[in-house]
Amino acid sequence: MNRLLALLLALPMALAIAVTPAAVLAQSYSGSGPNSGQTIDDEALAIANELQCPVCQNVTVAYSGSQLAGQMRQLIHQKLEQGQSRNQIIQYFVTRYGDGILENPPKHGLTLLAWLLPVFGLALGLGVIGSVLLSRREQAGAGAVPAAPLDAEDELLLARALNDLG
């Protein structure tokens, strides 16, 4: 019982440790534009890293090998050369493909639900497990009947039985 409780307490910590490397690797660098010391290629890579490939799953445009992602990288580079800002380029792709193109879409509407649903599910699951454990503990405590003191006759019988064994 104590092992199960310890496991339930350790589960959120293990989950946090498991997710941390993915969160660190998923971060992308971004500059404030090509004039901030970055080259156009660096800025294009940063923008492409903020966009999901429409063809591939869980791959940014920067690292996708699809033909469409290659065309998107070229278009980003061209728009930077034309003097468009990072926000203008990203807005172009959002207008064309929707918020799903973003590596980190805004958290509102259905996207917010997608972020919150796992948290609520985990909390509900932990609540159900906790209530089951508490009810089992209460049932185990209620099932135990305290022993009544022995009367004189029972003590005499017990003493004879112990003498016969020894």
N, C-alpha and C positions, 0 to 999 in steps of 0.2 A: 504494500500500500504506500509506504514511504518512497519506494523507488519510483512508483508511478507519479506521485506528486512532484518529486524532484525532476522527473522527465518533463512533466508539464511546465514546470518553472524554467527549465533549461531550453525548451523548444523555441521561445521567441528569441533568445540570445543566439542560438544556433542558426536560426533563420536570418538574423541580422548579419551574422558573420558570413553566411553563404552569399548574401546579396551584395555585400560591400564591394568585392572585387568587380562585379559587373557594373555597379554604379560608377566606380572610379574609371573603368575602361570606357564607359559610355560617354563620359564627359568630352566635349569637344572644345577646342580653343577657338576663340573668335577675336578679331580685332575690330577697331572702329573704322577701318577702311584702308585702301591701299596707301593712303598718305600717312598712315601711322607708323611707318617703318617697315611694314610688310610689303612684299612684292605682290603683284597681281596674282601670280600662281599660288602664293600662300593664302591670300584672301579667297581665291576661288576654291581651294581645298577646304578652307574653313566653312564656307557656305555650303559646299557639296556635302560636308560632314553633318550638316544640320538638316539635310533632306533625306527621306527614305526613298529607296529605289521603288518605283511603282511596280516593277516586274518581280524583283526578288523580295523575299521576306526577311526582315530583321537585318538588312544590309543597307548602309547609307550609299548615296550616290557616289561619294568619294571612293568607296572600295568595291563597288559592284562591277562585275565584268560584263553586264548586259549592254547591248547596243544602245538601248534607250538611255541608260545612265551615262554612257560615253557622250551621247548627243547633249544631254543635260549639262555635263561638265563643260563642253565646248560653248554652249549657250551662256552659262554663268561667266566664263572667261570673256566672251564677246561683250556681254552687258557691263562687266567691270571696265573693259577698255573704253566703252562708250561713256563711262563716268557715272553709271547708276550705282546707288548705294546698296549695301547689304540688305537693308530692309525692303528696298524696292524690288530687288531680285527675288527675295524670299516671298514677298507678296505676290509677285508674278506667278510663282509656282503654286502658291496656296489658291489663288484665283482659278488656276487651271485644273488642279488636282484635288483641292479641298484640304482641310486641316490634317487629314491622314498622311499627307506628304511630309509633314514635319517630324523630325526625330523626337522632339518633345512637344507634342500638341498642347494647346491651351486646355486647362482643366476646367471645363464648364460643360453643361448639358450631359450628353451621353458619355463624353470622355471623363467627366468627373465621376460618373457612376462606375465606369470601368476601373477607376483608381480606388474608389471607396468600397466597392463590393467585396473584394478579397479581405479587406480589413474587417468589415462587418461579419463576413463568413467565419473568419478565424476567431473573432470574439464570441460569436454564437456557438461555435464548436467547443471552445474552451469552457463556455458557460454550461453547455450540456454535459460535458465530461465532469466538470466540477459538481454539478447537481447529482449526477449518478453516483459519484464517489461519496458524497455526503449522505445520500439516501442509503447506500450500502453500509456506511459506518453506523448510521442510526439504527438500521435493521439488525446489525450485529450486536449493538449495545442493548437493544430491546429484547433480543432473543435470549440473552444470558439471564438466568434466574439466580438471584443471590442464594447462597446455601443457608439453610436454617440451622441453628445450633442443635446438636445431638442431645436427645434426652438421655437419662441414666441407663435405660435398657439398651439403647443403640450403642452407647459407649462401651457397655459390657460386652456386647456382641463383637464390636470392633476389636476390643482388646483380646478376646479369645481367638479371633481370626488371625490377628497378628502373631500371637503366641504359637498358634498351630503352624504358621509359615516359618517361623524362626527356630 
